[in-house]
Amino acid sequence: MAFDKDAFLTALDSMSVMELNELVKAIEEKFGVSAAAMAAPAAGGAAGGAAAAEEKTEFNVVLTGAGANKVGVIKAVREITGLGLKEAKDLVDGAPKNVKEGVAKADAEAAVKKLVEAGATAEMK
């Protein structure tokens, strides 16, 4: 026998608040669960999910300035991106530019560190 979801929802719709309360208590007893315990994680999970959505997982590495050691910065850009000499030089000359896009936080931090050590100014966005 197949479960008729529409008939069940119609039956719930016609119940009073007291009848719904009794139904919830019966379900809690039958299956050993608590509706209150399930409602809190669901509400917290929704709020936690929104907070997790706000936390960035992908970052862009932006070269904001080449600094005095332009050759060293070009070498660092080539090492980070795998670009050819001309492309890396054009990127450095066109600063501020994205060096890497959509990379993990650790990779972005390492790239920024490498650029700064080469004499550039860079940031994660």
C-alpha positions as CSV (number, residue, x, y, z in Angstrom):
1,M,0.0,0.0,0.0
2,A,1.5,3.3,-1.1
3,F,1.6,6.3,1.2
4,D,-0.7,9.1,0.0
5,K,1.1,12.3,0.9
6,D,-1.7,14.5,-0.3
7,A,-4.3,12.8,1.8
8,F,-2.0,13.0,4.8
9,L,-1.5,16.8,4.3
10,T,-5.2,17.3,3.8
11,A,-5.9,15.5,7.1
12,L,-3.3,17.6,8.9
13,D,-4.8,20.7,7.4
14,S,-8.2,19.9,8.9
15,M,-6.8,19.2,12.4
16,S,-7.1,21.6,15.3
17,V,-4.0,22.8,17.2
18,M,-4.8,20.4,20.1
19,E,-5.1,17.5,17.7
20,L,-1.8,18.4,16.0
21,N,-0.2,18.6,19.5
22,E,-1.4,15.1,20.4
23,L,-0.2,13.8,17.0
24,V,3.3,15.3,17.6
25,K,3.4,13.7,21.1
26,A,2.3,10.3,19.7
27,I,5.1,10.5,17.0
28,E,7.7,11.5,19.7
29,E,6.7,8.4,21.8
30,K,6.4,6.0,18.9
31,F,9.8,6.9,17.3
32,G,11.7,8.1,20.4
33,V,12.4,11.6,19.0
34,S,11.7,15.1,20.2
35,A,10.3,17.7,18.0
36,A,11.9,20.5,20.1
37,A,15.3,18.9,19.7
38,M,14.8,18.7,16.0
39,A,13.6,22.2,15.6
40,A,16.6,23.8,17.3
41,P,19.3,22.3,15.0
42,A,17.1,23.1,12.0
43,A,16.8,26.7,13.0
44,G,20.5,26.9,14.0
45,G,21.5,25.0,10.9
46,A,19.7,27.6,8.8
47,A,21.5,30.4,10.6
48,G,24.7,28.5,10.6
49,G,24.3,27.8,6.9
50,A,23.9,31.5,6.2
51,A,27.0,32.3,8.2
52,A,28.9,29.6,6.4
53,A,27.7,31.0,3.1
54,E,29.1,34.4,4.1
55,E,32.5,32.9,4.9
56,K,34.6,32.9,1.7
57,T,36.2,29.8,0.5
58,E,37.6,31.1,-2.7
59,F,39.9,34.2,-3.0
60,N,41.4,36.3,-5.7
61,V,45.1,37.3,-5.4
62,V,45.4,40.9,-6.6
63,L,48.7,42.5,-7.5
64,T,48.3,46.1,-6.5
65,G,51.7,47.4,-7.3
66,A,55.0,46.1,-8.8
67,G,57.3,47.9,-6.4
68,A,61.0,48.7,-7.1
69,N,62.0,45.1,-7.9
70,K,59.9,44.7,-11.1
71,V,62.0,41.8,-12.5
72,G,61.6,39.8,-9.2
73,V,57.9,40.4,-9.2
74,I,57.6,39.2,-12.9
75,K,59.5,36.1,-11.9
76,A,57.1,35.5,-8.9
77,V,54.1,36.1,-11.2
78,R,55.4,33.5,-13.7
79,E,56.0,31.0,-10.9
80,I,52.5,31.5,-9.4
81,T,50.6,31.5,-12.7
82,G,52.7,29.6,-15.2
83,L,52.4,32.5,-17.6
84,G,55.0,33.2,-20.2
85,L,57.5,36.1,-19.8
86,K,55.5,38.6,-21.9
87,E,52.1,37.8,-20.3
88,A,53.6,38.0,-16.8
89,K,55.3,41.4,-17.7
90,D,52.0,42.7,-19.1
91,L,50.2,41.6,-15.9
92,V,52.8,43.4,-13.7
93,D,52.7,46.5,-15.9
94,G,48.9,46.6,-15.7
95,A,48.7,46.5,-11.9
96,P,46.3,46.5,-10.2
97,K,45.3,43.1,-11.7
98,N,44.1,39.7,-10.5
99,V,47.0,37.2,-10.5
100,K,44.9,34.2,-9.5
101,E,41.1,33.9,-9.2
102,G,39.0,31.5,-7.2
103,V,41.8,29.8,-5.3
104,A,41.7,28.3,-1.8
105,K,42.7,30.5,1.2
106,A,46.0,28.7,1.8
107,D,47.1,29.0,-1.8
108,A,46.1,32.7,-1.9
109,E,48.0,33.4,1.2
110,A,51.1,31.7,-0.2
111,A,50.8,33.6,-3.5
112,V,50.5,36.9,-1.7
113,K,53.5,36.1,0.5
114,K,55.6,35.2,-2.6
115,L,54.6,38.4,-4.3
116,V,55.4,40.5,-1.2
117,E,58.7,38.8,-0.8
118,A,59.5,39.7,-4.4
119,G,58.9,43.4,-3.6
120,A,55.3,43.8,-4.9
121,T,52.3,44.9,-3.0
122,A,49.5,42.3,-3.2
123,E,46.3,41.4,-1.3
124,M,43.6,38.7,-1.1
125,K,40.0,39.6,-2.0
